[in-house]
């Protein structure tokens, strides 16, 4: 990918032209690369056109994976359970109208509340499945590798061998110069040894 910012603009144009929308996007910038992530929602009928637009108009495709889920069974199951819950809800409402005691009314109201919550969840699930059926999801990543300025990033065995040899020689020179800088302390070593020998001989005589 040549220019992430320019590619981002192209993505917006392609998404708009296919009646899609960007659900989420995220940008990562490191020392070695730039990455832009998109989650795109597109009408099912425009999915192929959107894929072709990205394939033909934006850099090179490194990988592509397309998968589909059959939600027919789940949709049917949720719909049947939802219809049954609505039937029970009407029965409880009839029972509430005919309840004779406060205790019965409270118990029926609690059952109604639980059923209404379950119905809300089921209806929400159906809306979610409808959205999945009507819209496809596309996860897109734009990638740009940065040019490395370090000498160690050069390609080729010869270049890397030369760099390693130079670094090794520089390390040896630095080590040697470090030892030379300690010469005052090295001169003290013979003096310390001489004093220690005299002290030991004196101890033996005593």
C-alpha positions as CSV (number, residue, x, y, z in Angstrom):
1,X,0.0,0.0,0.0
2,X,1.6,3.3,-1.1
3,X,-0.2,5.9,1.0
4,X,-2.5,5.0,3.9
5,X,-4.3,8.4,3.9
6,X,-5.0,8.2,0.2
7,X,-6.2,4.6,0.5
8,X,-8.4,5.7,3.4
9,X,-10.1,8.2,1.1
10,X,-10.5,5.5,-1.6
11,X,-12.2,3.2,1.0
12,X,-14.7,5.9,1.9
13,X,-15.5,6.5,-1.7
14,X,-15.9,2.8,-2.5
15,X,-18.0,2.2,0.6
16,X,-20.3,5.1,-0.2
17,X,-20.8,4.1,-3.9
18,X,-22.0,0.6,-2.8
19,X,-24.5,2.0,-0.2
20,X,-22.4,0.5,2.6
21,X,-21.1,2.0,5.8
22,X,-18.1,1.8,8.1
23,X,-19.1,0.3,11.4
24,X,-15.7,0.6,13.1
25,X,-12.2,1.6,12.2
26,X,-8.8,1.5,14.0
27,X,-5.3,2.7,13.1
28,X,-2.0,1.3,14.3
29,X,1.3,3.0,13.7
30,X,4.6,1.3,14.7
31,X,8.3,1.7,13.8
32,X,8.0,-0.9,11.0
33,X,4.6,-0.5,9.5
34,X,1.2,1.3,9.4
35,X,-2.1,-0.6,9.6
36,X,-5.7,0.7,9.1
37,X,-8.5,-1.7,10.1
38,X,-12.1,-1.4,8.9
39,X,-15.3,-3.3,9.7
40,X,-17.7,-2.5,6.8
41,X,-21.4,-3.4,6.6
42,X,-22.7,-3.7,3.0
43,X,-26.1,-4.7,1.6
44,X,-25.9,-8.4,0.6
45,X,-26.7,-7.6,-3.0
46,X,-23.7,-5.2,-3.2
47,X,-21.2,-7.5,-1.5
48,X,-19.6,-8.8,-4.7
49,X,-19.4,-5.4,-6.2
50,X,-17.7,-4.0,-3.1
51,X,-15.1,-6.8,-3.1
52,X,-14.3,-6.3,-6.8
53,X,-13.9,-2.5,-6.2
54,X,-11.3,-3.2,-3.5
55,X,-9.6,-5.9,-5.6
56,X,-9.3,-3.8,-8.7
57,X,-8.6,-0.3,-7.3
58,X,-6.4,-0.6,-4.3
59,X,-2.9,-1.9,-4.2
60,X,-2.1,-5.6,-3.9
61,X,-4.2,-8.1,-2.0
62,X,-2.1,-10.1,0.4
63,X,-5.0,-12.4,1.6
64,X,-8.7,-12.8,1.2
65,X,-11.1,-15.1,3.0
66,X,-14.9,-15.2,2.4
67,X,-17.3,-17.3,4.6
68,X,-21.1,-17.5,5.0
69,X,-23.4,-18.7,7.7
70,X,-26.8,-20.3,7.3
71,X,-29.1,-18.7,9.9
72,X,-32.3,-20.2,8.6
73,X,-32.6,-22.9,11.3
74,X,-31.9,-20.4,14.1
75,X,-34.3,-17.9,12.7
76,X,-37.1,-20.5,12.5
77,X,-36.4,-21.7,16.0
78,X,-36.5,-18.3,17.6
79,X,-39.6,-17.3,15.6
80,X,-41.5,-20.4,16.9
81,X,-40.5,-19.8,20.5
82,X,-41.4,-16.2,20.2
83,X,-44.9,-17.0,18.9
84,X,-45.5,-19.5,21.8
85,X,-44.3,-16.9,24.4
86,X,-46.8,-14.4,23.0
87,X,-49.6,-16.9,23.3
88,X,-48.7,-17.6,26.9
89,X,-48.5,-13.9,27.5
90,X,-52.1,-13.4,26.4
91,X,-53.3,-16.3,28.6
92,X,-51.6,-14.7,31.6
93,X,-53.2,-11.4,30.9
94,X,-56.6,-13.1,30.8
95,X,-55.8,-14.8,34.1
96,X,-54.8,-11.4,35.6
97,X,-58.1,-9.9,34.6
98,X,-59.9,-12.8,36.4
99,X,-57.7,-13.0,39.4
100,X,-59.5,-13.0,42.7
101,X,-56.8,-12.5,45.3
102,X,-53.8,-10.2,45.7
103,X,-51.5,-13.1,45.9
104,X,-52.7,-14.5,42.6
105,X,-52.4,-11.1,40.9
106,X,-48.8,-10.7,42.1
107,X,-47.8,-14.1,40.9
108,X,-49.4,-13.6,37.5
109,X,-47.8,-10.2,37.1
110,X,-44.4,-11.7,37.8
111,X,-45.0,-14.3,35.2
112,X,-46.1,-11.6,32.7
113,X,-42.9,-9.6,33.5
114,X,-40.7,-12.5,32.8
115,X,-42.4,-13.4,29.6
116,X,-42.2,-9.8,28.4
117,X,-38.5,-9.8,29.1
118,X,-38.0,-13.0,27.2
119,X,-40.1,-11.7,24.2
120,X,-37.9,-8.5,24.1
121,X,-34.8,-10.7,23.9
122,X,-36.2,-12.9,21.2
123,X,-37.4,-10.0,19.1
124,X,-33.9,-8.4,19.5
125,X,-32.4,-11.6,18.3
126,X,-34.6,-11.7,15.2
127,X,-33.7,-8.1,14.4
128,X,-30.0,-9.1,14.7
129,X,-30.5,-12.0,12.4
130,X,-32.4,-9.9,9.9
131,X,-29.5,-7.4,9.9
132,X,-27.0,-10.2,9.2
133,X,-29.2,-11.5,6.4
134,X,-29.7,-8.1,4.8
135,X,-26.1,-6.9,5.4
136,X,-22.8,-8.6,4.9
137,X,-19.7,-7.9,7.1
138,X,-16.3,-7.1,5.5
139,X,-13.2,-6.9,7.6
140,X,-10.6,-4.9,5.7
141,X,-7.0,-4.1,6.6
142,X,-4.7,-1.6,4.8
143,X,-1.0,-2.3,5.3
144,X,2.1,-0.2,4.5
145,X,5.6,-1.3,5.5
146,X,7.9,1.6,6.4
147,X,11.4,2.0,4.9
148,X,14.0,1.0,7.4
149,X,16.8,3.5,8.0
150,X,19.0,1.2,10.1
151,X,22.1,-0.2,8.4
152,X,21.2,-3.6,9.9
153,X,18.1,-3.7,7.7
154,X,20.0,-4.0,4.5
155,X,19.2,-7.1,2.5
156,X,22.0,-9.4,1.5
157,X,24.5,-11.6,3.3
158,X,27.5,-9.5,2.2
159,X,26.1,-6.3,3.6
160,X,25.1,-7.9,6.9
161,X,28.5,-9.7,7.2
162,X,30.3,-6.3,6.6
163,X,28.1,-4.6,9.2
164,X,28.7,-7.4,11.7
165,X,32.5,-7.2,11.2
166,X,32.5,-3.5,11.6
167,X,30.4,-3.6,14.8
168,X,32.7,-6.3,16.2
169,X,35.8,-4.3,15.5
170,X,34.3,-1.2,17.0
171,X,33.4,-3.2,20.1
172,X,37.0,-4.5,20.4
173,X,38.5,-1.1,20.0
174,X,36.2,0.3,22.7
175,X,37.1,-2.5,25.0
176,X,40.9,-2.0,24.4
177,X,40.6,1.8,25.0
178,X,38.6,1.1,28.2
179,X,41.5,-1.1,29.5
180,X,44.0,1.6,28.6
181,X,42.0,4.2,30.5
182,X,42.6,2.1,33.7
183,X,46.4,2.4,33.5
184,X,46.7,4.3,36.9
185,X,45.1,1.4,38.7
186,X,47.3,-1.1,36.8
187,X,50.4,0.7,38.2
188,X,49.1,0.2,41.7
189,X,49.0,-3.6,41.4
190,X,52.8,-4.2,41.8
191,X,52.9,-1.8,44.7
192,X,50.1,-3.6,46.5
193,X,51.7,-6.9,45.9
194,X,55.1,-5.6,47.3
195,X,53.4,-4.3,50.4
196,X,51.5,-7.5,50.9
197,X,54.8,-9.6,50.7
198,X,56.6,-7.4,53.2
199,X,53.7,-7.7,55.6
200,X,53.6,-11.5,55.2
201,X,57.4,-11.8,55.8
202,X,57.2,-9.6,58.9
203,X,54.4,-11.9,60.2
204,X,56.6,-15.0,59.7
205,X,59.5,-13.4,61.6
206,X,57.3,-12.6,64.5
